[in-house]
Amino acid sequence: MYIIESTYKVSAKEIDKNLDAHMEYIEKYSNTGHFLASGRKVPRDGGIILAKAATRKRIEDIVSKDPLNIAGLAEYRIIDFKATKNTKEYKTFIGEDEYVG
């Protein structure tokens, strides 16, 4: 599992101008099963995505396709996360081959 943290490099007003394209991106990768959850940080200076992929390179590729990234409006940090305490829902999301429990 990966945690993708974005931090805005511009004002929220500028982000809002590009939000529709970003939400299409979120929807696309939610539908492919790569994203479990996503949302804004509080205060609103970026966002968090809980994601999965076979490799970090795949996550980097997905992040490179975010319209906010392409436009240079946000910077990203990718955290590789191995849960040692979790629920059956987590196991379902992450898959048997990556499950640690």
N, C-alpha and C positions, 0 to 999 in steps of 0.2 A: 504494500500500500504506500501511497505517496500523499504528502500534504503539499499542495501548491499554494504559496502565499504570494499575492501580488501587493505591491505598494505603488500608489499613484504618484506620478511625477508632475501632474498638472492638477488644476482645481476640479472639484466634483462637477462643476458646471461644464467643463470641457469633457469630462468622462461621460456625462449625460448625453452629449451630442453624438457619442459613439456607442451608446448602450444597446441599441437595437442589434447591431452587428455582433456585439459581445454576447448578448443573450442567445442569438442564433447559434453561435459557437458552443455555448454552454449546453444548449438543447441537443445539438448534434452529438456531442460526446457523452451526454447523459443517455441518449438513445442507444449508443453503441455499447453501453455498459462500462465505459471508462470512468465516468464520474458518478459518485454516490450522492454527494451533497455539495452545495456551493452557496456562498452568500457573502454579504458585506461584513467587513470588520467594523467594530464600534470602538472609537469613532471611525467615521467613513473615510478612511485613507487607503483603502485597498480591499482585497477579498481573500477568501480561503476556499479551496476546492479539495475535497477528499477524492482521491483517484486511485485507479489501479491500471497496471499494464505489465506485460511480460518483462520489460526491461526499462531501466532509467532512460536509455536512449529514446524509447518510444514516448515516454512522458515528455522528454525535451522536445521531441518532434511535435507533439500535441500542443505544448505551450507555445511553440514558435508560430502556430496558426491562429492564436488569439488575436483578433483585430486590435485590441488595446496594445498588445506587444508589437504587432506589425507597424502601428502608427507611432510607436515610441512613447506611449502615454503612461506605461506602467513598467516596473521592473519586477522580476520574479525570483523567488527562492523555492527550490524543490527539496523537500525533506523526505528521505526514505524512512519509513516507519514500520517497525515490526511489533505488532501488538502481542503482548504476553498474557494479557487478561482481556477477554472479549466475550461476546455473546454469539449465539447461533446465527443471528442475522449477519454479524460480521463475517463469520465463516462462510455463509452463503455468498456474500458479496465478493470476498477475496478469493475464494476457490480453494479446493482441497490441496493443490500443489504448493500454495504459498502459506497455508494456515500453520500457525505456531500456537499450540495450546495444550 
